[in-house]
Amino acid sequence: MAPQRRIRVAIVGGGISGIAQAVRLQEALGDKKAEVTIYERSNEAGGVWRDSRWAGAAVDVPIHLYCLYSHLNPDFSSHWAGRDEVLAYWKRIVAKHRLGDRFIFKVEFVGSHWDSLSQTHTITFRRVESGETFEVEADVLISATGALNRPITPKVPGRDDFRGLQWHSSRWNTDVDLKGKKIAIVGNGSSGIQVIPNIADLEGIEIVQFVRSPGYFRPKHNFEYSRLQKLVFRYVPFALRLYRWKIYYDYDYTILSRGTGTFASDLREKLSQGVVDYMKKTMPDEYHNALIPKYPMHCKRVAYDGGWLASLNKPNVSLTASPITRVTPTGLETADGKQYDVDIIVWATGFEVSETGVGLNHNVVGEDGKELRATWKERQGAFGYRGIAAPNVPNYFIVLGPNAIAQNWGWTLGHNTEYIARLIRGMYDRNLCSIVVKASIMDSYNEFLGNRLAQTSLSSAECGTSWYKDPITGKIVAPAPWGASTSLFFFFFFSSAPLICPLQIAVENGKTDPNILPPFVLPARSGVVDLYAQDPLGGLALPTLGRRTLLLFAVVGAETGPSRGQIAADVDAVGPLHGLARAQNPEATREAYD
């Protein structure tokens, strides 16, 4: 065999997802085993934290839970860090790992096509400035575009007729002085409620907020870390990690209230009543009907209030729940017939998540010759495997894919990038060309996922629209039905099982491999091998010591392999399998790693 060469990895997106994935790959494979390139649409790294310049922009997850667990920072100034501090953290990671040379800036993804003959992705990019297109070939394609990359601005009649200034909150115009201005804030999601308390005290400013729906707004108890706390975090062994775990479990406990059982329902009632009590005592009575929800907690995203509700008591801040019917040259008109004349309109109306926020799918063509977007539409919305893999597209991973979010963005980001890096390391160690989720396992997993989602408040009929859902079909595509602890449990069983279950089975010349990484079992350097095992949890069968294994991925090897019968015989010779083994030789393979 020719000397093994580096795996070429193309990461699309240079925000925190792309940065984290590049770091994980560097840690898992190093520069000698992987050639990693990050393609970024903007002119610098940072993603949503580069773009989020609105007043008061900050994390809505405690910062020590938001950062990578391998790169904890004892010097964060406060529990809920602001935008500048978050961006600086990620830029330090880029510098520390010398990732700058891996970036190609000002290029946007156009499409990709999987070539079964060469076992590679041919990816097309467009240069933002010139419009010129070019192609690259990669062994692995990773979507790291994040969920908050495509702002939504409502198609309200007359929007282009407005004579004042207008912008989306994620594209804040920092050159405009807001003093003495009348400002309309449209929306009461995370960005809208961060902006208002941070501009309400500016001289001469008047604010009117337009809200579409009520929501649960928990108090954001922010505080600064003392010098002593920072010293403890830095110098006392495990202090910061233990503190992070405490935050982690506090958050995960609330996820239990999503369920429909007695315990979950009682917990949800207790939590939601506490939030409603806080809202009632903090905001003016006149806004209770507009802002206090009737639907169960967690079926929409719960936001954190850092002073917004209290700011509604200010004489220069008002709110209306009457729908906007049109934009006039001087302001906004609502369904109750009122006209609001303003100087500036800020559309704090969120992002498109269900279509582009769960991974690249437009013009992503898999081994079946079909666009991933079309495959998702046939199934009424995006779906995948464990939030990282898509159907029928080999060697394609999504950092934050369908139903990936188990607790919060930060935790899921660290979890999934680690998972993906381990898979690619497994490919390298076994000199494999490609891996792809088996259709049967994909179906079993999504049936199990759907059943679990149906047993949570996420599926409540009272919830209405939400960015958690596909806007057309109502299918839940963003969050997972379980918390981070459950995901971590499956992660250790299926990604780190050698620590627990060292007798997993793999096939290479009829021998077993004690270091396999389930569920992405990589059984051989050649051929396609499918193992069908017992499936007691709808695609989530747990391995037991030496007694069974479950192949969830089909693997195409680097060279033409032995005959079907030989591979099948090798599989049967490995040990007891609770199920049927079959094998198939690929019709065409490439001279890999030459």
SULMO-V648354 format. One record per pair of residues at least 6 apart in sequence whose ideal C-beta (glycine too) atoms are under 8 Angstrom apart, sorted by the first residue. I is the first residue (numbers start at 1). J is the second residue. If there is no record, write none. Layout:
BEGIN
i = [I;I]
j = [J;J]
END
This chain:
BEGIN
i = [1;1;1;1;2;2;2;3;3;4;4;4;5;5;6;6;6;6;7;7;7;7;7;7;7;7;7;8;8;8;8;8;8;8;8;9;9;9;9;9;9;9;9;9;9;10;10;10;10;10;10;10;10;10;11;11;11;11;11;11;11;11;11;12;12;12;12;12;12;12;12;12;12;13;13;13;13;13;13;13;13;13;13;14;14;14;14;14;14;14;14;14;14;14;14;15;15;15;15;15;15;15;15;15;15;16;16;16;16;16;16;16;17;17;17;17;17;17;17;17;18;18;18;18;18;18;18;19;19;19;19;19;19;20;20;20;20;20;21;21;21;21;21;21;22;22;22;22;22;23;23;23;23;23;23;23;24;24;24;24;25;25;25;25;26;26;26;26;27;27;28;28;28;28;28;29;29;29;29;33;33;34;34;36;37;37;37;37;37;38;38;38;38;38;38;39;39;39;39;39;40;40;40;40;40;41;41;41;41;42;42;42;42;43;43;44;44;45;45;45;45;45;46;46;46;47;47;48;48;48;48;49;49;49;49;50;51;51;52;52;52;52;53;53;53;54;54;54;54;54;54;54;54;55;55;55;55;55;56;56;56;56;56;56;56;57;57;57;57;58;58;58;58;58;58;58;59;59;59;59;59;60;60;60;60;60;61;61;61;61;62;62;62;63;63;63;63;63;63;63;64;64;64;64;64;64;64;64;65;65;65;65;65;65;65;66;66;66;66;66;67;67;67;68;68;68;69;69;69;70;71;71;72;72;72;72;73;74;74;74;74;75;75;76;76;76;77;77;77;78;78;78;78;79;79;79;79;79;80;80;80;80;81;93;94;104;106;106;106;107;107;107;107;108;108;108;109;109;109;109;109;110;110;110;110;110;111;111;111;111;111;111;112;112;112;112;112;112;112;112;112;112;113;113;113;114;114;114;114;114;114;114;114;114;115;115;116;116;116;117;117;118;118;119;119;119;119;119;119;119;119;119;120;120;120;120;121;121;121;121;121;121;121;122;122;122;123;123;123;123;123;124;124;124;124;125;125;125;125;126;126;127;127;139;139;140;140;140;140;140;141;141;141;142;142;142;142;142;143;143;143;143;143;143;143;144;145;145;145;146;146;146;147;147;147;147;147;147;147;148;148;148;148;149;149;149;150;150;150;150;151;151;151;151;151;151;151;151;152;152;152;152;153;153;153;153;154;154;154;154;156;156;156;156;157;157;157;158;158;158;158;159;159;161;161;161;162;162;162;162;162;162;163;163;164;164;164;164;164;164;165;165;165;165;165;166;166;166;166;167;167;167;168;168;168;168;169;169;169;169;169;169;169;169;170;170;172;176;178;178;178;178;179;179;179;179;180;180;180;181;181;181;181;181;182;182;182;182;182;182;182;182;183;183;183;183;183;183;183;183;183;183;184;184;184;184;184;184;184;184;184;184;184;185;185;185;185;185;185;185;185;185;186;186;186;186;186;186;186;186;186;186;187;187;187;187;187;187;187;188;188;188;188;188;188;188;189;189;189;189;189;190;190;190;191;191;192;192;192;192;193;193;193;193;193;194;194;195;195;196;196;196;196;196;197;197;197;197;197;198;199;199;200;200;200;200;200;205;206;207;207;207;208;208;208;208;208;208;209;209;209;209;210;210;210;210;210;210;210;211;211;211;211;211;212;212;213;213;213;214;214;214;214;214;215;215;215;215;215;215;216;216;216;216;216;216;216;216;217;217;217;217;217;217;217;217;217;217;218;218;218;218;218;218;219;219;219;219;220;220;220;222;225;232;233;233;233;234;248;248;248;249;251;251;251;251;252;252;252;252;254;254;255;255;255;255;255;256;256;256;256;257;257;257;257;257;257;257;258;258;258;258;258;258;258;259;259;259;259;260;260;260;268;268;268;268;271;272;272;275;275;276;278;279;279;279;279;280;280;282;282;282;283;283;283;283;283;284;284;287;287;289;290;290;290;291;291;293;294;295;295;295;295;296;296;296;296;297;298;298;298;299;299;299;299;299;299;299;299;300;300;300;301;301;301;311;312;320;320;320;320;322;322;322;322;323;323;324;324;324;324;325;325;325;326;326;327;327;328;330;330;330;331;331;331;331;331;332;332;332;332;333;333;334;350;351;351;353;353;353;353;354;354;354;354;354;354;354;354;355;355;355;356;357;357;357;358;358;358;358;358;358;358;358;358;359;359;359;359;359;359;359;360;360;361;361;361;361;361;361;362;362;363;363;364;364;364;364;364;364;365;365;365;366;366;366;366;366;366;366;366;367;367;367;367;368;370;372;372;372;372;375;375;376;376;380;380;380;381;381;381;381;381;382;382;382;382;382;383;383;383;383;383;383;384;384;384;384;384;384;384;384;385;385;385;385;385;385;386;386;386;386;387;387;387;387;387;387;387;387;387;387;387;388;388;388;388;388;388;388;388;389;389;389;389;389;389;390;390;390;390;391;391;391;392;392;393;394;394;394;394;395;395;395;395;397;397;398;399;399;399;399;400;400;400;400;401;402;402;403;403;403;403;403;403;403;403;404;404;404;404;405;405;405;405;406;406;406;406;406;406;406;406;406;407;407;407;408;411;412;412;415;415;415;415;418;418;419;419;422;422;423;423;423;426;426;426;426;426;427;427;427;427;430;430;430;430;431;431;431;431;431;432;432;432;432;432;432;433;433;433;433;433;433;434;434;435;435;435;435;435;435;436;436;437;437;437;438;438;438;438;438;440;441;441;441;441;443;444;444;444;445;445;445;447;447;448;448;448;448;449;449;451;452;452;453;453;453;455;456;457;458;458;458;458;459;465;467;468;468;468;468;469;469;469;469;470;480;490;492;492;493;493;493;493;493;494;494;494;495;495;496;497;497;497;497;497;498;498;498;498;498;501;501;501;501;502;503;503;503;503;504;504;504;504;504;504;504;505;505;505;505;505;505;505;505;505;506;506;506;506;506;506;506;506;507;507;507;507;507;507;507;508;508;508;509;510;510;510;512;512;516;516;518;518;518;518;519;519;519;519;520;520;521;521;521;521;521;521;521;522;522;523;523;523;523;523;524;524;524;524;524;525;525;525;525;526;526;526;526;526;526;526;527;527;527;527;527;527;527;527;527;527;527;528;528;528;528;528;528;528;529;529;529;529;529;529;529;529;529;530;530;530;530;530;530;531;531;531;531;531;531;531;532;532;532;532;533;533;533;533;533;533;533;533;534;534;534;534;534;535;535;539;541;541;543;543;546;547;547;548;548;548;548;549;556;556;557;557;558;558;558;558;559;559;559;560;560;560;561;561;561;562;562;563;564;564;564;564;567;567;568;568;568;571;571;571;572]
j = [431;558;559;593;591;593;594;593;594;428;431;593;593;594;32;33;34;35;29;33;34;35;139;140;424;427;428;34;35;37;120;137;138;139;140;25;34;35;36;37;138;139;140;142;424;37;39;121;123;136;138;140;141;142;18;21;22;36;37;38;39;142;144;18;39;109;123;141;142;143;144;145;360;38;39;40;47;143;144;145;146;149;399;38;39;40;41;42;44;45;46;47;103;105;144;45;46;47;48;49;50;144;145;146;149;46;47;48;49;90;146;413;47;144;145;146;399;400;413;417;38;40;45;47;142;144;399;38;45;90;93;94;99;68;399;413;414;417;142;144;399;417;420;421;36;38;97;99;102;68;70;71;93;97;99;417;417;418;420;421;34;36;421;424;34;36;97;99;70;421;34;421;422;424;425;421;424;425;428;425;428;424;428;102;102;103;104;136;138;45;99;102;103;104;144;103;104;107;109;125;103;104;105;106;107;106;107;108;128;50;51;105;106;105;106;50;105;90;91;94;99;103;87;90;91;146;149;146;148;149;170;83;86;87;90;87;170;171;83;170;172;191;83;172;174;169;170;172;191;194;195;346;348;172;194;195;198;199;82;194;195;197;198;199;306;82;83;191;194;80;81;82;83;86;194;306;66;80;81;86;410;80;190;220;303;304;251;408;409;410;79;80;247;76;78;79;80;81;85;86;72;73;76;79;240;243;244;247;244;247;248;251;408;410;411;81;86;408;409;410;73;89;410;93;413;414;241;244;414;414;93;96;233;240;241;244;89;230;233;234;240;230;234;85;89;225;85;224;225;222;223;224;225;221;222;223;224;225;220;222;304;306;89;99;100;125;127;128;129;125;126;127;128;125;126;128;123;124;125;145;360;124;125;126;133;363;123;124;362;363;364;365;121;122;123;124;141;360;363;364;365;396;121;122;365;120;121;365;366;367;393;394;395;396;121;122;367;586;588;588;590;137;590;139;394;395;433;434;556;589;590;592;137;138;139;590;137;138;139;140;141;395;396;135;136;137;135;136;137;138;141;133;134;135;363;133;134;135;136;132;133;133;134;395;433;395;396;397;424;427;395;396;397;396;397;398;399;420;359;360;396;397;398;399;401;399;356;359;360;357;399;400;351;353;357;358;400;409;478;170;351;353;357;351;356;357;351;352;356;357;168;170;171;347;349;350;351;352;349;350;351;352;159;168;347;349;186;324;347;349;324;325;326;327;325;326;327;326;327;328;329;166;327;327;328;329;327;328;329;330;331;345;329;330;330;331;342;343;344;345;173;176;343;344;345;344;345;346;347;173;346;347;346;347;348;349;187;191;192;195;346;347;348;349;191;351;346;344;199;202;205;344;202;203;204;205;203;204;205;204;205;206;343;344;205;206;207;208;341;342;343;344;199;205;206;207;208;342;343;344;345;346;207;208;209;210;331;332;340;342;344;345;346;192;195;196;207;208;209;210;346;348;192;209;210;324;332;345;346;347;348;349;210;211;212;347;348;349;350;209;211;212;215;291;308;348;301;303;348;349;350;301;303;304;348;350;209;308;346;348;217;303;305;306;308;306;308;346;348;207;209;308;311;317;306;307;308;310;311;307;205;207;207;311;314;316;317;316;316;316;317;318;317;318;319;320;340;342;317;318;319;320;319;320;321;322;324;332;334;290;291;319;320;321;321;323;293;464;465;290;291;292;293;294;291;293;300;301;302;303;272;275;276;293;297;300;302;303;275;278;279;291;302;303;304;305;308;309;275;278;302;303;304;305;278;282;304;305;304;305;306;306;233;239;239;240;243;240;407;411;484;485;407;408;483;484;407;483;484;485;267;271;406;407;482;483;484;263;264;267;483;264;267;268;271;297;298;457;264;268;298;456;457;458;481;265;455;456;457;455;456;457;296;297;298;457;297;296;297;297;302;292;305;288;291;292;309;288;292;305;309;310;291;309;310;312;313;312;313;312;319;321;319;320;321;319;321;300;462;460;462;463;464;457;460;462;463;457;456;457;458;457;458;459;460;462;463;466;468;463;466;468;466;467;468;317;319;334;336;338;340;334;335;336;338;334;335;332;333;334;335;333;334;335;332;333;333;345;339;339;341;342;339;340;341;342;345;339;340;342;345;339;340;340;467;357;467;467;468;477;478;381;382;467;469;470;471;477;478;361;382;470;362;400;467;478;382;384;398;400;401;402;404;477;478;382;384;390;398;400;401;402;372;398;371;372;373;376;382;390;371;373;371;373;371;372;373;390;393;396;371;372;393;372;375;390;391;392;393;394;396;392;393;394;436;392;392;390;391;392;393;391;392;382;383;470;473;475;402;470;473;475;477;401;402;470;475;477;391;402;403;442;446;477;390;391;398;401;402;403;437;442;391;437;441;442;445;552;404;419;445;490;398;400;401;402;403;404;405;406;412;416;480;397;398;399;401;404;416;419;420;396;397;398;401;436;437;396;398;401;437;437;439;442;436;439;436;434;435;436;556;427;434;435;436;420;423;404;413;416;417;420;409;412;413;416;416;477;478;449;453;476;477;478;479;480;481;412;416;478;480;412;478;479;480;412;415;479;480;482;483;484;486;487;483;484;487;484;484;484;487;484;487;488;491;491;495;491;495;495;517;435;517;520;432;516;517;520;522;433;434;435;522;508;522;524;525;525;557;558;592;593;522;525;555;556;557;558;556;557;558;589;590;592;555;556;520;522;553;554;555;556;553;554;552;553;554;530;551;552;553;554;532;519;539;552;553;539;535;538;539;538;539;540;538;539;537;538;539;540;480;481;538;481;482;459;476;481;481;481;463;468;476;479;481;476;471;478;476;477;478;479;475;476;477;478;477;487;540;499;500;500;501;518;542;543;518;519;520;517;518;517;504;516;517;518;543;504;514;515;516;517;518;543;544;545;514;512;514;545;546;513;514;516;518;521;543;549;512;513;516;521;523;549;574;575;577;512;513;516;521;522;523;524;574;523;524;529;567;570;571;574;523;524;525;570;570;573;574;574;575;522;549;543;549;550;552;550;551;552;553;552;553;531;549;550;551;552;553;555;553;555;529;531;551;555;571;555;557;561;567;570;557;558;559;561;557;558;559;560;561;562;589;555;556;557;561;562;564;567;583;584;585;586;554;555;556;583;584;585;586;551;554;555;567;571;581;582;583;584;551;554;581;582;583;584;549;550;551;571;577;579;581;579;580;581;582;541;548;549;550;551;577;578;579;541;548;550;578;579;541;550;552;548;550;549;550;575;576;578;576;577;578;579;577;586;589;586;589;589;590;592;593;589;591;592;585;586;589;567;585;586;570;585;585;582;583;584;585;583;585;581;582;583;577;581;583;581]
END
